[in-house]
Amino acid sequence: AVALRERIVSAFEEAERATDSTVRDELLTFVVVGGGPTGVEIAGQLAILARSTLKRQFSLIDTSRARVILVDAGDRVVPAFSEKLSAKTARGLAELGVTVRERAMATAVDEQGLTVKVDETEERIATRTVIWAAGVRAAGLTGALARATGASTDRGGRIEVGADCTVPGHPEISAIGDMASHPGPDGKPLPGLATTAIQQAHHVARAIRRGQPGPS
């Protein structure tokens, strides 16, 4: 987090010194990839930083004119939550000055910008700062466990566990946190948040204390 903040502040400082308007515009464009809770929060905080916190810190640039763009391959932000909440979140981001680009899949990133695919058309966004918040693949241990147990995994490589956090067919093994795709009440996977992992950990710990299976 500290390194990310330094990178963002440095972009503004470099923009202050830039003599080329194209380079300055690239430095003042920030792209966040991923419309989940993390991406939404980062994009919102970036907009607040540019329009409020740093507003009077520079003399040659107007930080409030910085562009903050949130891109996501899905059709709405925070898809793990209700459509009503997603719409409210998108409106809140727009009010802060964030440009939300839905149905835009990131296909390439380099030092000069980001390439996104919208429908069948590729589009280039020139920027010097791209923040990845679209999630990652599960750790290698997850794949090893899936292969050893024959467990199914989702597209992110997470093991599809039962409602009690155990691996199907192996009640002696529990998988929680980022290595688990845990179905919620509606059947959809629970969001990959720390609060979810903490609740899973409490559940498994209680089961272990009671002598139930699932200690791994």
N, C-alpha and C positions, 0 to 999 in steps of 0.2 A: 504493500500500500504506500509506503514511504517512497519507494523507487518510482511508482506510478505518478505520485504527486509531483516529484521532482521533474519527471519527464514532461508533464503537462505545463508546469510553471516555466520550464526551460523553453518550451515552444513559444510561449508568449514573449519571453525575453529575446529569443532569436527573431521573432516577428518585429519587435521594437527596433532591432538593429538592421533588419533586411532593407535593402535598397531596391530590390526587384519586387514589383507588386504581385507578380505571379507566385513567387516564393512566399511572400507574406501571406497571401490568401491560403496557400497550402498549409502554412504553419498555423493559421487561425481556423483551420478546419479539423474537427475531431470526429472520428467515426467509431461508434461502438457497435460491435457485431454480437447479436444475440438479444432477443427481447424478453428474456426471462427476468426474474426478480433482480438478479445481479446487474444485468445490462441496463434495466430500467433505472435502477438507483444510481448507477454510475453516470448515465446520460443526464439525469436530473441534476445531480450534484455538479457536473461539468457546466451545465447551463447557469446554475446559481453562481458558481465560481467566476464565470466570465462576465455575467451581467451585474453582479453585486460585489463579491469579495475583492476582485481585482480591478474594479471599475476605475479607480483613481490612482492606480499604482504605476501607470505608464503615461508618458507625455505625447508620444508620436502615434500610438495606435489606440483605437477605441475597442476595448475588449468586449464590449457588449455586442459588437458586430461579428463576433466569432460564430462559426457554424458548428452546431452539434447535431450529428446525424446518427440515428439509431436504425440499423438494418436487421431484418430478421426474415428467414425463409418462410415462416408461417404466415397465416392470414390475420393474426392478431397478437398483441403483446401479452405477456404473462398468461399463456394458454392453459396453464395448470389451474387457473382460477375461472370463475364464471365469466360469461361473455359481457355481462353488465359491468363487472369490475374491470375487465380488460378495456372496455370502451372508456370508462372513467379514467383509467390510467393513461390511455392515449391522449385524452383531452387535457389531462394535467400536464403531460409532457409538452404538448403543443403550447399551452399557456406559458410554460417556462421558456419557450423558444426552441425546443428540440424538434427537428424534422424526423418524423417516423416513416421509415420505408419498409412496408410489409411486402411479403412475397418477393423479396430480394435475397437471393442466395449468394453468399460470398464464395467466390471460386478461386481467387488468387489475391495474395497480399505481398507487397514489396515496400521498399523504402520511399517510393514516390506515391503510393496510394493503394487503393482497393478496387478489385474488379468484382462486380456483382452480376448475376444473371436474373433478369426479369422476364418471365415467360421464356421465349427463345432468343431474347436479345441480351447481349452483354453490354454492360455500361461501366465506365471508368469514373471513379471518384478520386480526385487528386487531393492527397492529404499526407502529412508527415507523421500523423499519430493515429494508429488503429489500435483499439482496445478490444481484445477478444474476450467475450463473455458468453459464447455460444455453447459452453460445456466442453467436456473432454471425454475421451474414451476411458473406460474403467482401468484400474491398475492391472498389471500383468498377473498378479495373484488371482484376480477374478477369473481370468481366462483359464488358468491352470485348474481352478476349482470346478469350473463349468465342464471342462474336458474330463476331469476325474470322476465327476458325478453324473455326467450326461445331462446336466441342467440346461434349460433353454435360456437364451440371452436376448436382450432387446438390441436395437441397432447401435446403441452406445456401448454394447458389451456387458451390460449389467445383468446379473442373474435374476431371473423372474422367480421370486420367492412367494411362499404362501402368506396368508394373512397373519400367521404367527411368526413370521420372519425365517421360517425354516426352509431349507432347500427341498423341493419336491422329491419324494422317495428317500430322503435322508433326514429323518427327524432329529438325528444327533448333530446336525450342522445348521447353524444359523448364519445368515448373511445380512448385514445392515449397512446403512450409510450409502456412500457412493458406489459400492459394489452391488447394490440391490435395487431391483425394480419391484417396488412394493405396491400391490393394488390397493386403491382407496375404496371407500364405500360404493362409488359409482363404477368401479372396475378399472378406472383410469389410474395410472401410476401416480403415487404421491409425489409432490414437488421435491426436487433435490436440494432441500434446505437443511441447515444445521438443526433447526427445531425438530424436523422429521427424524433425523439421525439420533438425536438425544432421546426422543420418545421410544424409538426402536431399542436403543441401548438399555433404557430403564426396563422395558418389557422383557428383554432377553435376560438381564441381570436377575429380575424377580423369578424367572423360570429356572435359572440355574440354582438360586437359593432354595427353591422348592424341590430341587432334585429332578426337575424335568429335563428332557433331552434338549439339545441345541446349545452345547457349551462352547463350540468352536468359534 
